[in-house]
Amino acid sequence: MACADIEEFTVQSVTTQKIDDILVVLVDNPPVNALSWHVRQGLKDGFEQALADDSVKAIVLRCAGSTFIAGADITEFGKPPQGPDFNAVLNMIEAAHKPVVAAIHGTALGGGLETALVCHYRIAVPSARLGVPEVKLGLLPGAGGTQRLPRVVGIEAAATMCALGEHLPAAKAAAIGLVDRLAGEDSLAEDAIAYARELISVGPRPTRDRPLTGDVGVIEQLKAANAKKWRGFDAPYANLACVEAATRLPFDEGMKFERTEFLKLMGGSQSAAQRHMFFAERQAAKIDGLPKDLALRNIQKVGVIGAGTMGGGISMNFLSKGIPVTIVEMVKENLDRGVGVIRKNYENSAAKGRFTTEQVEGMMGLLTPSLALEDLADCDLVIEAVYESMDVKKEVFGKLDSICKPGAILASNTSYLDVDEIADSTSRPQDVVGMHFFSPANVMKLLEVVRGAKTADDVLATAMAIGKKIGKVAVVAGVCHGFIGNRMLSTRQQPAMQLLLEGATPAQIDKVHTDFGMPMGPFQMSDLAGLDIGWHRDPSRIETIRDALCAAGRFGQKNGKGFYDYDEKRVGTPSAEALAIIEEFRSTSNLPKRDISDQEIVERTLYPMVNEGYKILQEGKAQRPSDIDVVWIYGYGWPIYRGGPMFWGDLEGAGKIVEALERHGVAVAESLKAKA
Ligand code: T1G
C-alpha cells in the first residue's frame, strides 16, 4: 500500500506486504532510508492499516536497500515542518496492540534506532551497527532515545551511547539487550517474520513501561573521563542531563525534559555548525566539473620516498589498509630507523588493543625497505616525502620520470612548494599531483590533494579516492604558497608575532586561541614544530623575535625551551627568560608597549584567516567555502562546534570583520567586502 496522496505528490517510500498473518512495513528511501516527511507519513499509514486489519497478528518493520533507517533527514532541519510529527508516529507504533518487530541491517542510527526502540522487539543481522550519533551533530536523540534506551540497555550503556555517539556492532547490542535476536546474515526477512510469528502469543512489550536499571553514577564518571575532549561542547552534557532525567522522572515528564533540551541544542550555533560539517566533509569528496563515472587508475602498490617522520607515517596509512608499500631511503641507517619506528608505532597500537600481533606482522610483511629508487619501477603510486627543498624534489622527480612505469601517479607531499614546477621537472606533468599529509601522517585525517595546472582529471580523482580509502578526509587545493591550510596559518602567525612587539605575551595570545577552542595557540604550535626550522643558524644575526630565541638556544619543545619552558612531559609553562628576550627585542622596535585586549587579538589573528579564505576562493584555489572549513577542522583542530573559519566568519558577520580588518590596516578581499 502506498502512503496516502500528499498535497504535493504521492510517494512510494513506504509500502506494506501481507504474508499470512504478518504485515511487513517496508521503508524504501535511498540512500540511507532517512526519516523524511514522506517516510513518516508512510509509517503512519502503514501501521494504521496493520492495526485496523484483524487478520494481521504481528508486524515487521524492515527497510530496503543497504541499511535500516539511518536517522532523521538532516536536510529537513531548519525548514518548515512537513508531514506527521515524528514522536506522534513513534508513540502510535509503541502503543500497538500487536507485537511489532524491527528487522535491522546496515545501520540503525539516531531516529532510526529510536524507531527500532518503539518496536517491541529487535532482530538484526550480525553485520548491523546501532547507535545514537546525534551528539556528533551537536544534538541529542530527540524522539525518546534518551528515555527509552535506559529502559532497554540500562543507565550505564545508555549514557555512554548518548554521550559518545558510537556505533555498536550487533553482537554487542545483543549482549546488552538492545537486540533481542540475531538473524542469519542473508535471511533477515524470513527470520524476522518467523520471529514475529513466535511473538504473537507473547504480545506487545511497550518500551516506555519497561523498568529502568543501572547506576546513575556513570554520568559523573563519563564527565570526568571526557572533560578534555568535551571542552566547549554543549551536546554531550545535554545528552547526559536527559539520561539522568530518565532516572528520576516519569516517562512522559522525561520526554518533555528531552524535548526542551533538544530544542535548545537545535536552536544553537553549535548544532548548526556540526550539521554543516557533516555535509561539508561529504561535499569535499566531490570534484566539481568531473564526470561521476570517471575511470580511476588502479592502485595496487605504493612507493614512498623518505623514511623520516612523514614518510613513515604516510606508509602506515597504506599498510594499515593492506596495500603493499616499498619505502626508499638513501642511507641504510635512516632506512632501518624509519622501519623500526613504523614497527614500534604498530606495536604501541597493538598494546592498546587496536591490532593483534598477527595483524602487526601482516602489515610489516607488506613493507619492502629499499635503498634504490629503481625498486619503485612497478609502483602504481609513488609519494615523495623528502626534504622540503625545490631542488631536491625536482631531482627526485626527474629520476622517477625515468624509473616509474607509464601511468604511475607521482605525488609530492610538499607542504607549500609549487607543484607545477615539480611537475615540469618530468616528461609526464599530467601524472603529477600534490598529496599533502599532515603530521603525524598516520593520525591526522586531512589530506590536501593539490591539483597542478596539468594534473589529469583521473589522476586527481584517483588521489582523492585513495585518500578516502586510507581513511583520510581529502580536499582539493590549488597550487599556491601553502595551498589552503598553511596559507591561512601564515596570516595568523605573522600578526601574532607583531602583537608581541606591541606588548602582548605569548601566553595571552595562546589563551585567546585555546579559549576559542583551538588545541593550541600560535606560540604553542611554534614550539611544537620547532623554532629552528628554517632558521639561518647565525646567532649574531637577530632580525626577529624567533632569531633572538634561537640565538639563545631556545628551539621549542624539542630542547625543552622555546616561547615556553617544558618539563620532561613536555608540559609548557611561561618562561621568564623567553619573556626577557622578547622584551629586549621589543624595546629595539621603538613601538610603545600597551595593553592589548583579547578582542583585538581575535580581530588581528582570526579575522585575517577568514579574509585569506575569501582570497583563496577568489583565486580558485579551493572549490568551495566548506572545503576550507574541512581543512581547518581536520588539519588543525579548529573546534567543530564553530564549523570552520568560513562558517564562523558568517556567524561573526562580514560587516563586523571588514570593519575590524580595515581598522587594523589589513587589505580586505573584494569578495568579503562585497558581502559586508
Ligand atoms: N539525513 C540526510 N541525508 C543523509 C543522512 C541523514 N540522516 N545520512 C546520510 N545522508 C546522506 C549523505 O549526506 C550522503 O549524501 C548519502 O546520504 C550517503 O551518506 C530525531 C535528530 C548512515 C553511516 O547522524 O552516519 O536522527 O553526499 O556518504 O559512508 O533523534 O551517512 O550522497 O549526496 O555518509 O555509507 C542521526 C548520519 C540524524 C547518521 C552511511 N543520524 N549518517 O555512511 O554514506 S539526527 C546520523 C551517517 C536524528 C533524531 C535525530 C552515514 C551512514 P550524498 P554517506 P556512508
Boltz pocket constraint, residues with backbone or C-beta under 6 A from the ligand:
constraints:
  - pocket:
      binder: B
      contacts: [[A, 31], [A, 32], [A, 34], [A, 70], [A, 71], [A, 72], [A, 73], [A, 74], [A, 75], [A, 107], [A, 109], [A, 110], [A, 111], [A, 112], [A, 114], [A, 133], [A, 134], [A, 137], [A, 139], [A, 140], [A, 141], [A, 142], [A, 143], [A, 145], [A, 278], [A, 279], [A, 282], [A, 283]]
      max_distance: 6.0
